[in-house]
Amino acid sequence: MNPLGELGELAAALPSGPGALLTDPDVVEGYRVDRSGGAEAGRPLAVVRAAGTADVQATLRWAGARRVPVVPRGAGTGLSGGACAVDGCIVLSTERMRHLEIDPPAQVAVVGPGLLNGELKQAAAAHGLWYPPDPSSFEICSIGGNVATNAGGLCCLKYWVTTDYVLGLEVVLADGRALRLGGRTVKDVAGYDLKRLFTGSEGTLGVITEVTLRLVPPAGPKTTLVAAFADVTAAGRAVTSVRSRARPAVLEFMDAAALAAVEAQLHMGLDPSWRALVLAASDLAGPAAAEEVAAMVGACEAEGAVEVAFTDDPVEGEQLLAARRMAIPAVERLGTVLIEDVGVPLDRIAELVGGIAGIAEARATTIAVIGHAGDGNFHPLVVFDAADAEAGARARQAFAEVMDLGLALGGTITGEHGIGTLKRPWLRAQVGDDVLDLTRRIKEALDPLGILNPGKAF
Ligand SMILES: Cc1cc2nc3c(=O)[nH]c(=O)nc-3n(C[C@H](O)[C@H](O)[C@H](O)COP(=O)(O)OP(=O)(O)OC[C@H]3O[C@@H](n4cnc5c(N)ncnc54)[C@H](O)[C@@H]3O)c2cc1C
């Protein structure tokens, strides 16, 4: 069997027409990697830009008959290697599947997986509604990718993560069958909650072809607070303390290396003596907001903040949050970046950020730390020069040590980005043999030929 020779059959089988199949090597190259930087990627055979569920079904049937791997792909902004190609695969892109229906009375959106998160937010806002999950990449990542990774973001601390908004899914299985799971109702306990099984499954169990999402009334305007610290562990303690006194809408963290990278790009006048910045926001109204902000200021001051300021000017507040959102691209300008996603219980945050600083020093490696601190979820960004093999080895060692530290603190190796390929070696240490065995049996039941995103997630 020569799959290359049979691509003509795939082109002919695609209901939207042969134009959906891309084989030009230069074009295919653009679908080979995601944004993970350090993750390995193979060479795809071709790309299918599916126009609808029927294209996805045809692709999977063709691939199953030939044992050709299929790598589902949204917008390719993933940070763990999940959408990276494997050798000889079909990359199945959902970028053309962008249909959108908003049902205001039901407070529901039904969307194609390729629709961008930001596009959904905008469309919902036009109806006076809100789709809360807000990965920093919301302007460039797809809803299908968000569901497949169970994406989090800045406001998830108060408004939860993607899975909490998924009411229904259409999923195409490896054998080409399309399933409908859940629906438009807010509550639904008919049978196992299989939509949750597919949420966060990183393209290994099925291809998500439609998503029904819960929308909510918008939150109020924010009062945004920044607190600067001369010591990272004090900032970590402040986060734990804020969490015990308030339920902020945002609670983010940036260390000195992240602040320096953002300052180099945005020239915001951030003080280079600051070792960490905590960014928080309240979206309560009136006296309740003042009370919540005062509680957060008090928590930061009690932990020794060297500067605390807050604003209820929405433009200023958004600029501060934009600086936080810019941190990953700003750090990416410094070199090759291995992006971590560790999460720890709320009372272990100071130990995590202090420990990471120690690892960076011991390995003589830059680790810029940002995080959705209020969730205990941090993204240490390990930076190295790809041309320097020795620096690369030190960076990989540091990456491993941060992961081990997260686990030693009772945490997780990934809070929102997924395992992909980058974190696979640590999964067994976190979940244990029995859970891994059950995971494999679920995979075998749904994808017995193992064609869906092989080598990813476990
Ligand atoms: C600057 C920056 C900031 C970021 N900030 C955040 C953040 O705050 N929070 C956060 O959670 N993430 C963040 N991310 C990571 C990334 O944007 C998210 O993981 C996002 O959900 C990926 O969406 P995507 O469309 O790009 O998916 P892709 O990268 O294309 O794919 C991700 C995974 O989902 C699978 N997949 C994609 N579409 C489907 C589908 N339709 N069916 C089945 N499987 C599918 C892929 O196979 C892959 O395993 C950030 C990324 C960047 C670059």
The ligand as a Gaussian input file, in Angstrom:
#p B3LYP/6-31G(d) Opt

LIG

0 1
 C        0.605000      33.603000      23.269000
 C       -0.157000      32.395000      23.724000
 C       -0.877000      32.446000      24.915000
 C       -1.608000      31.341000      25.344000
 N       -2.330000      31.435000      26.497000
 C       -3.094000      30.395000      26.888000
 C       -3.888000      30.488000      28.068000
 O       -3.918000      31.514000      28.760000
 N       -4.620000      29.410000      28.426000
 C       -4.637000      28.253000      27.694000
 O       -5.337000      27.298000      28.047000
 N       -3.884000      28.141000      26.576000
 C       -3.124000      29.167000      26.156000
 N       -2.358000      29.060000      25.026000
 C       -2.295000      27.761000      24.323000
 C       -3.298000      27.567000      23.162000
 O       -3.709000      28.787000      22.592000
 C       -4.496000      26.753000      23.650000
 O       -4.052000      25.451000      24.034000
 C       -5.606000      26.613000      22.619000
 O       -6.716000      25.958000      23.214000
 C       -5.186000      25.827000      21.377000
 O       -6.136000      26.090000      20.368000
 P       -5.756000      25.874000      18.829000
 O       -6.958000      26.117000      18.027000
 O       -4.578000      26.678000      18.463000
 O       -5.399000      24.326000      18.843000
 P       -4.197000      23.526000      18.162000
 O       -2.895000      24.016000      18.646000
 O       -4.402000      23.499000      16.690000
 O       -4.464000      22.085000      18.751000
 C       -4.332000      21.819000      20.116000
 C       -4.716000      20.366000      20.402000
 O       -6.096000      20.191000      20.138000
 C       -6.309000      19.210000      19.125000
 N       -7.420000      19.707000      18.317000
 C       -7.535000      20.930000      17.736000
 N       -8.729000      21.039000      17.130000
 C       -9.377000      19.841000      17.316000
 C      -10.644000      19.326000      16.933000
 N      -11.515000      20.045000      16.232000
 N      -10.968000      18.068000      17.301000
 C      -10.104000      17.316000      18.029000
 N       -8.908000      17.738000      18.420000
 C       -8.542000      18.993000      18.072000
 C       -4.982000      19.087000      18.410000
 O       -4.805000      17.802000      17.844000
 C       -4.005000      19.356000      19.524000
 O       -3.796000      18.187000      20.264000
 C       -1.609000      30.147000      24.569000
 C       -0.892000      30.097000      23.373000
 C       -0.177000      31.199000      22.942000
 C        0.567000      31.124000      21.648000

